[in-house]
Amino acid sequence: MNFEPVIGLEIHVEMKTKSKMFSRAPVTFGAAPNTSVLPLDMAFPGTMPVVNKQAVINAIRVCDALHMSIDRELWFDRKNYFYSDLPKGYQITQAKRPIGSDGYLDIEVDGRTKRIEIERLHMEEDTCMQHHLSDGTLLDYNRAGIPLIEIVSRPNISSGTEAMKYVEKIRSIVQYSDVSDGKMEEGSLRCDVNISLRPYGVSKLGTKCEIKNLNSIANVEKAIEFEIARQEKLLLSGIPVEQETRRYDEMHKETVLMRKKTDAVDYKYFTEPNITPIVLSEDFIQHALETCPELADSKKARYMQTYGLSDYDANTLLLDKDVSAYFDEAMKHSPLAKLLANWISVDIAGYLNKENKTIVDFPIEPKRLAELITMIDKGDISNKQARSVFEAMLTSKDAPRVLAEKLGMTQISDTSAILKVIHEVVDANPQSVVDFKAGKDRAVGFLIGQIMKKTGGKVNPGLTSKLLIEELNKR
């Protein structure tokens, strides 16, 4: 490639609050159109905004996770523009004094760490949702006023892969801090990309194009890589890149022109007159941070240092916040972290994939899984038997030990009981004793087989083998 990509991301995150940014209307998803609204959301005259306290707490938590400076005063502004999705004719946002500024986020790409600088994080309200028909447009005000944070990176991302890793890390932060569910497919996290190319060694930025509303992390990478190739082809052909707004066509795997851009829009920002500046006390900020749920990076360190999990096992558990929570709950009932992690990432993941379910819908509670794992560790059942018990647990609420007994799978681990069977089998097979003394190892295998046959396979194989060899050495 002859050109260096210069990429910046703007990520909009819908916050998971009970009410909207400036009104008491409930925040809902999938409700009937225009049923989660109050007069303020529809810009009725005389209505006044009131700042959502939880939204401010959420913004502080994300600012801290992104190593940002937190403004101790909240100022809001009006962003003025006329469009059908904006009932008031302006949006309440933080243009001049964002709550967070000058942060960064470290990502891992191909075994190396890269620091992505973040310019700002500000709060604002969402717009209403438009449903475009062939003969008109319908407006659903349920989304109007939902609290948003917008996270704006500086343009020091260099590839689609880096952008993907950055969005993944942002999504992890907002999910684990309980700020948002981060579901891109539902619009809870939306991503706009600004991308330009310039010759290597040149400091001046090229003409940028914006790709709007990318709705999956995979599409972030694909859209950027296509756009890099598209702009490079134009430049190599001597055709200048025009400033455009584009979208990603998932079916054709390409970016498509939405509209040409000319001069920047003048939004005529001015301070929101109906919200006086709010001073954030140090106690308020500290409480917001102290009550923040544990983030993924902290969990990973704990999983590896306290539980001894590998980097791979820890990352696998942390891919899904609910899976991590399931593991944490199971660990309250069993110290066998590695065994639990293996069962969650293999057996449970296999079931969930097959049934197209999430761990939230998984029928085996963490405590019961921990009980099953403990039975394996104690030698009460073998791994093979445990999988049969596991299958039974999917449709029964009985404890795993009860199910193992019903299935006739409980192993005999009582030393005296096992020794009694060993004596009977050895006494009945004197030639095997002779063979063992002669160094024929197959004699042990034969005797183990006879013991298993006599007990229906219920004896603990490891303990049985140990006791058998001890007995043979005595003869």
Phi and psi in degrees as a GROMACS rama.xvg file:
@    title "Ramachandran Plot"
@    xaxis  label "Phi"
@    yaxis  label "Psi"
@TYPE xy
-93.5664  -6.21634  ASN-2
-126.143  150.829  PHE-3
-100.861  122.67  GLU-4
-73.3942  138.613  PRO-5
-122.648  115.69  VAL-6
-127.84  134.567  ILE-7
-128.016  146.272  GLY-8
-119.773  141.981  LEU-9
-117.588  118.359  GLU-10
-113.728  122.337  ILE-11
-99.3909  127.407  HIS-12
-119.581  119.134  VAL-13
-76.1544  125.144  GLU-14
-83.6364  145.921  MET-15
-90.424  73.1523  LYS-16
-107.56  164.985  THR-17
-75.2397  -33.4668  LYS-18
-127.54  174.632  SER-19
-79.0647  175.931  LYS-20
-63.2806  -39.2814  MET-21
-130.317  9.26366  PHE-22
-140.533  168.337  SER-23
-86.2888  2.89326  ARG-24
-61.6524  142.059  ALA-25
-72.1262  148.744  PRO-26
-90.6989  121.291  VAL-27
-133.514  163.203  THR-28
-133.288  127.021  PHE-29
85.9979  5.0002  GLY-30
-71.9553  159.923  ALA-31
-58.1529  142.272  ALA-32
-52.3308  137.75  PRO-33
59.9297  34.1567  ASN-34
-109.93  -11.2011  THR-35
-113.921  59.0805  SER-36
-137.165  154.744  VAL-37
-128.626  167.924  LEU-38
-51.8842  -37.2411  PRO-39
-60.5061  -39.2396  LEU-40
-64.4069  -24.843  ASP-41
-105.645  12.9876  MET-42
62.8066  39.2644  ALA-43
-67.277  142.573  PHE-44
-60.4524  142.837  PRO-45
87.7475  -5.97925  GLY-46
-82.4494  146.627  THR-47
-125.171  137.173  MET-48
-78.616  145.191  PRO-49
-129.45  128.219  VAL-50
-70.383  134.35  VAL-51
-75.9589  116.292  ASN-52
-62.2049  -43.15  LYS-53
-65.1516  -33.6475  GLN-54
-62.6937  -38.8293  ALA-55
-66.2773  -43.4155  VAL-56
-58.8897  -45.1761  ILE-57
-60.0312  -44.8071  ASN-58
-62.1653  -39.8451  ALA-59
-61.8185  -42.0975  ILE-60
-63.3789  -41.8775  ARG-61
-70.0795  -40.0778  VAL-62
-55.4769  -44.7873  CYS-63
-65.1989  -41.811  ASP-64
-63.9865  -26.6411  ALA-65
-97.8804  14.5171  LEU-66
56.7919  43.7078  HIS-67
-100.557  156.826  MET-68
-77.8847  132.083  SER-69
-103.708  122.276  ILE-70
-68.2788  132.799  ASP-71
-84.0257  -1.81463  ARG-72
-128.413  137.766  GLU-73
-96.2289  122.825  LEU-74
-123.752  137.077  TRP-75
-118.898  152.881  PHE-76
-129.857  162.394  ASP-77
-100.686  126.872  ARG-78
-103.342  108.257  LYS-79
-93.4824  121.81  ASN-80
-161.179  152.606  TYR-81
-104.626  114.943  PHE-82
-154.532  155.292  TYR-83
-66.5249  -20.6116  SER-84
-86.0078  2.38317  ASP-85
-121.835  94.5879  LEU-86
-62.3456  -33.1039  PRO-87
-81.066  -17.8371  LYS-88
85.2587  2.29186  GLY-89
-154.547  158.134  TYR-90
-114.609  135.22  GLN-91
-84.0876  121.976  ILE-92
-144.89  -170.339  THR-93
-124.903  88.3277  GLN-94
-84.543  -47.2474  ALA-95
-89.1474  -35.3162  LYS-96
-131.797  85.1477  ARG-97
-66.3181  153.63  PRO-98
-67.6605  -28.5696  ILE-99
-129.118  144  GLY-100
-150.187  157.486  SER-101
52.9531  64.529  ASP-102
-116.191  -171.093  GLY-103
-159.765  164.283  TYR-104
-143.726  128.358  LEU-105
-91.753  131.788  ASP-106
-121.314  156.918  ILE-107
-106.948  122.476  GLU-108
-134.348  118.893  VAL-109
53.1823  42.7126  ASP-110
79.2444  4.94848  GLY-111
-123.603  156.13  ARG-112
-99.3349  131.944  THR-113
-124.41  136.822  LYS-114
-96.1493  121.005  ARG-115
-98.4927  120.609  ILE-116
-80.3813  142.466  GLU-117
-119.546  125.354  ILE-118
-77.0759  -46.1013  GLU-119
-159.737  158.194  ARG-120
-135.433  122.963  LEU-121
-132.064  157.92  HIS-122
-96.3371  148.484  MET-123
-161.924  179.108  GLU-124
-105.019  147.989  GLU-125
-78.5961  162.37  ASP-126
-92.1951  171.983  THR-127
-77.2627  166.474  CYS-128
-96.9202  135.6  MET-129
-106.049  138.315  GLN-130
-118.177  104.301  HIS-131
-84.2796  125.111  HIS-132
-110.961  173.594  LEU-133
-66.8608  -28.2403  SER-134
-117.735  13.4682  ASP-135
166.953  -175.015  GLY-136
-130.378  131.976  THR-137
-100.94  143.282  LEU-138
-113.963  128.149  LEU-139
-113.386  112.987  ASP-140
-85.4645  3.60938  TYR-141
-57.8178  -37.6099  ASN-142
-81.8593  -20.9683  ARG-143
-60.2663  121.936  ALA-144
95.0516  -4.15518  GLY-145
-61.6109  136.282  ILE-146
-64.831  134.737  PRO-147
-124.401  150.472  LEU-148
-117.696  140.093  ILE-149
-113.851  127.253  GLU-150
-111.692  118.355  ILE-151
-112.79  115.783  VAL-152
-83.7218  161.489  SER-153
-82.1768  159.238  ARG-154
-80.4304  64.8039  PRO-155
-124.24  29.2179  ASN-156
-96.4596  138.676  ILE-157
-117.155  -4.62893  SER-158
-158.169  167.062  SER-159
-64.4827  -35.2525  GLY-160
-66.1096  -43.8138  THR-161
-61.6188  -42.2762  GLU-162
-62.122  -42.3103  ALA-163
-61.1883  -46.0065  MET-164
-63.6246  -37.4329  LYS-165
-64.252  -46.8834  TYR-166
-64.9741  -39.8262  VAL-167
-57.7362  -43.1837  GLU-168
-69.2566  -40.2011  LYS-169
-62.4429  -45.0121  ILE-170
-61.7715  -41.182  ARG-171
-60.3041  -42.4754  SER-172
-63.3358  -47.4181  ILE-173
-71.5236  -28.2391  VAL-174
-74.7501  -49.3755  GLN-175
-69.9399  -28.1188  TYR-176
-81.6026  -1.64134  SER-177
64.7586  26.455  ASP-178
-80.9048  -35.8071  VAL-179
-154.004  157.164  SER-180
-79.3441  -12.8484  ASP-181
64.1287  22.7857  GLY-182
-82.7368  102.831  LYS-183
-65.5953  -33.6197  MET-184
-67.0394  -20.4221  GLU-185
-102.747  2.62511  GLU-186
84.5152  7.61152  GLY-187
-69.8116  -25.0262  SER-188
-134.975  119.231  LEU-189
-123.085  144.327  ARG-190
-128.73  127.578  CYS-191
-112.68  139.75  ASP-192
-119.257  130.696  VAL-193
-106.557  126.407  ASN-194
-139.452  135.504  ILE-195
-142.276  163.558  SER-196
-121.643  147.29  LEU-197
-144.651  151.592  ARG-198
-60.8  143.717  PRO-199
-58.014  135.523  TYR-200
91.605  -7.73886  GLY-201
-97.4682  134.054  VAL-202
-88.4435  -26.2509  SER-203
-70.0332  134.546  LYS-204
-74.3901  148.328  LEU-205
-81.9901  -178.518  GLY-206
-73.4709  126.938  THR-207
-95.3932  150.915  LYS-208
-118.641  148.53  CYS-209
-109.651  132.686  GLU-210
-107.742  120.186  ILE-211
-96.2211  146.817  LYS-212
51.5757  54.7497  ASN-213
-73.2  131.205  LEU-214
-110.155  13.1471  ASN-215
-157.673  154.587  SER-216
-65.1501  -37.5259  ILE-217
-62.0967  -39.4209  ALA-218
-69.6424  -26.8876  ASN-219
-59.0974  -49.2445  VAL-220
-65.3724  -45.62  GLU-221
-64.9453  -42.8364  LYS-222
-64.2808  -41.859  ALA-223
-65.8268  -46.2406  ILE-224
-63.1983  -37.8513  GLU-225
-65.5838  -43.9996  PHE-226
-66.5526  -36.6827  GLU-227
-59.4338  -47.0328  ILE-228
-64.833  -38.7274  ALA-229
-65.1903  -48.064  ARG-230
-66.605  -38.0672  GLN-231
-62.6424  -41.455  GLU-232
-62.1966  -41.2522  LYS-233
-63.0136  -47.5544  LEU-234
-65.607  -39.1992  LEU-235
-68.0105  -23.212  LEU-236
-89.8839  1.52744  SER-237
80.6952  13.3592  GLY-238
-99.8749  124.147  ILE-239
-69.1693  144.52  PRO-240
-76.4232  132.425  VAL-241
-96.5712  149.12  GLU-242
-73.2186  119.012  GLN-243
-140.7  159.771  GLU-244
-107.611  126.417  THR-245
-126.875  166.475  ARG-246
-129.734  163.458  ARG-247
-99.4956  122.375  TYR-248
-89.1527  104.847  ASP-249
-66.3471  -33.1732  GLU-250
-67.1129  -44.4329  MET-251
-95.8218  -0.199808  HIS-252
56.2003  47.1995  LYS-253
-150.222  158.864  GLU-254
-86.8731  145.14  THR-255
-127.124  138.978  VAL-256
-62.9589  130.246  LEU-257
-101.48  -49.9992  MET-258
-161.916  152.828  ARG-259
-79.8978  148.142  LYS-260
-109.594  141.449  LYS-261
-116.777  -112.029  THR-262
-80.1244  156.846  ASP-263
-64.6994  142.633  ALA-264
-72.6088  136.364  VAL-265
-92.1769  105.551  ASP-266
-84.2788  -1.91967  TYR-267
49.5905  53.9402  LYS-268
-60.8633  139.164  TYR-269
-150.222  159.302  PHE-270
-60.1488  133.579  THR-271
-63.2435  114.794  GLU-272
-74.0124  -18.5804  PRO-273
-93.4119  2.20107  ASN-274
-128.378  109.044  ILE-275
-73.5913  153.264  THR-276
-55.1823  137.758  PRO-277
-112.864  122.742  ILE-278
-84.8653  128.1  VAL-279
-96.0283  117.629  LEU-280
-73.3852  157.143  SER-281
-62.7664  -35.5125  GLU-282
-63.8241  -41.1488  ASP-283
-62.5039  -46.2313  PHE-284
-65.1635  -44.3674  ILE-285
-63.4616  -40.0079  GLN-286
-65.2373  -39.3748  HIS-287
-60.042  -39.6969  ALA-288
-76.2343  -40.3374  LEU-289
-67.737  -29.1337  GLU-290
-93.374  4.05626  THR-291
-70.4546  132.68  CYS-292
-59.5665  159.115  PRO-293
-65.0693  131.139  GLU-294
-84.5004  165.525  LEU-295
-61.3511  -40.6265  ALA-296
-62.4099  -39.9055  ASP-297
-67.4085  -41.8935  SER-298
-61.3795  -42.3262  LYS-299
-60.8794  -44.332  LYS-300
-60.8933  -40.9954  ALA-301
-67.0659  -43.0594  ARG-302
-60.8995  -39.0053  TYR-303
-80.7802  -42.7511  MET-304
-80.834  -42.3843  GLN-305
-87.2011  -41.2992  THR-306
-97.7313  -11.7073  TYR-307
74.9923  20.7432  GLY-308
-75.3281  153.544  LEU-309
-76.1157  164.683  SER-310
-56.8245  -41.8097  ASP-311
-63.9296  -48.7618  TYR-312
-62.2432  -41.9192  ASP-313
-63.6043  -45.8111  ALA-314
-62.6737  -38.4211  ASN-315
-62.3429  -44.3394  THR-316
-65.4347  -34.3558  LEU-317
-85.1595  -4.17998  LEU-318
-60.7291  -28.7502  LEU-319
-130.397  124.086  ASP-320
-58.1189  -40.2113  LYS-321
-69.5062  -34.6647  ASP-322
-64.9804  -42.9698  VAL-323
-61.1826  -41.9732  SER-324
-64.4313  -38.0993  ALA-325
-62.3968  -45.403  TYR-326
-61.4283  -44.7775  PHE-327
-59.3285  -40.876  ASP-328
-68.4859  -41.0071  GLU-329
-63.1505  -34.6385  ALA-330
-66.8075  -17.5119  MET-331
-70.6844  -18.1175  LYS-332
-115.913  -2.63703  HIS-333
-158.552  137.937  SER-334
-87.9591  4.02107  PRO-335
-85.728  72.0078  LEU-336
-61.4215  -46.9662  ALA-337
-62.7533  -44.3252  LYS-338
-65.1057  -41.8461  LEU-339
-62.8672  -45.4511  LEU-340
-60.5621  -40.8587  ALA-341
-63.3737  -43.6804  ASN-342
-67.3825  -37.1845  TRP-343
-68.5731  -43.5971  ILE-344
-80.737  -18.0303  SER-345
-109.623  -68.2637  VAL-346
-69.9417  -48.0474  ASP-347
-68.6065  -43.7502  ILE-348
-60.0434  -39.5933  ALA-349
-61.9838  -43.5213  GLY-350
-63.1324  -45.0582  TYR-351
-63.8899  -41.197  LEU-352
-64.8604  -42.5825  ASN-353
-64.1796  -40.3992  LYS-354
-91.4589  -2.60691  GLU-355
55.4243  48.7798  ASN-356
-121.711  167.428  LYS-357
-105.073  167.516  THR-358
-64.7178  -21.4988  ILE-359
-61.9218  -31.3492  VAL-360
-94.9697  3.62521  ASP-361
-69.0658  130.19  PHE-362
-77.5759  -12.6849  PRO-363
-97.7649  117.316  ILE-364
-68.8012  152.845  GLU-365
-54.1406  -38.4559  PRO-366
-63.6556  -41.1332  LYS-367
-69.5435  -36.4298  ARG-368
-63.372  -41.6384  LEU-369
-61.5549  -37.9201  ALA-370
-64.6153  -39.9091  GLU-371
-63.6877  -44.0245  LEU-372
-62.0865  -39.843  ILE-373
-63.9988  -38.3711  THR-374
-63.7455  -39.1601  MET-375
-64.1293  -46.875  ILE-376
-62.8932  -36.0527  ASP-377
-80.0852  -9.2152  LYS-378
83.1642  12.9959  GLY-379
-68.0119  -32.9599  ASP-380
-139.649  155.493  ILE-381
-82.9536  169.451  SER-382
-60.5649  -39.7974  ASN-383
-63.7768  -44.7298  LYS-384
-64.6601  -37.4972  GLN-385
-60.2724  -36.4219  ALA-386
-68.006  -32.7348  ARG-387
-68.8302  -40.4913  SER-388
-64.2239  -41.5608  VAL-389
-56.4382  -44.8435  PHE-390
-60.9285  -40.4407  GLU-391
-68.0261  -34.2004  ALA-392
-65.7787  -24.1357  MET-393
-65.7285  -24.7004  LEU-394
-120.162  5.19961  THR-395
-133.929  146.216  SER-396
-93.5539  2.99032  LYS-397
-66.2451  154.705  ASP-398
-65.6222  149.759  ALA-399
-58.6622  -33.8176  PRO-400
-65.9848  -39.1515  ARG-401
-63.9812  -43.8526  VAL-402
-65.8905  -37.786  LEU-403
-62.6864  -40.1904  ALA-404
-67.355  -40.5937  GLU-405
-62.2879  -35.6159  LYS-406
-85.8506  -0.356856  LEU-407
66.3845  35.7283  GLY-408
-112.014  0.487106  MET-409
-68.6821  126.151  THR-410
-75.8308  148.956  GLN-411
-87.7438  114.53  ILE-412
-115.721  5.60991  SER-413
-76.6209  120.278  ASP-414
-58.2957  -44.1797  THR-415
-65.0471  -38.8793  SER-416
-66.5353  -41.3898  ALA-417
-67.2304  -41.7032  ILE-418
-62.1146  -35.6224  LEU-419
-60.8969  -44.0087  LYS-420
-68.3673  -39.4608  VAL-421
-59.4158  -46.3317  ILE-422
-59.7848  -42.0089  HIS-423
-64.4147  -43.6206  GLU-424
-70.5852  -43.4322  VAL-425
-64.4501  -42.0306  VAL-426
-62.0952  -32.0196  ASP-427
-82.7923  -9.50568  ALA-428
-133.594  67.3783  ASN-429
-63.8146  -29.3882  PRO-430
-63.216  -32.4568  GLN-431
-66.2312  -31.882  SER-432
-66.2982  -42.7566  VAL-433
-61.0612  -45.1913  VAL-434
-62.1831  -41.0592  ASP-435
-62.2512  -44.0167  PHE-436
-64.053  -25.5999  LYS-437
-86.8897  3.8377  ALA-438
86.9005  14.4429  GLY-439
-87.8726  103.3  LYS-440
-64.8446  -25.5289  ASP-441
-64.0063  -16.3407  ARG-442
-63.8981  -38.6379  ALA-443
-64.4902  -44.9147  VAL-444
-60.9613  -40.155  GLY-445
-61.8273  -46.9176  PHE-446
-66.0692  -38.5204  LEU-447
-60.6339  -41.5489  ILE-448
-60.9828  -40.4484  GLY-449
-66.79  -37.5314  GLN-450
-66.3273  -43.8051  ILE-451
-61.5236  -41.7821  MET-452
-62.8639  -42.1906  LYS-453
-68.0672  -30.9193  LYS-454
-103.508  5.01184  THR-455
68.0197  26.962  GLY-456
74.4121  18.1378  GLY-457
-92.3274  -11.1646  LYS-458
-78.5326  150.745  VAL-459
-66.664  115.584  ASN-460
-64.4486  -40.8007  PRO-461
-63.6247  -47.5148  GLY-462
-66.7236  -38.7967  LEU-463
-62.8605  -44.4876  THR-464
-60.9731  -42.3384  SER-465
-63.4443  -48.1032  LYS-466
-66.4471  -35.4197  LEU-467
-64.4605  -46.8285  LEU-468
-62.7246  -39.3158  ILE-469
-61.5331  -40.8004  GLU-470
-68.3479  -42.0318  GLU-471
-64.5067  -35.6032  LEU-472
-67.9008  -23.6867  ASN-473
-77.9023  -22.2517  LYS-474
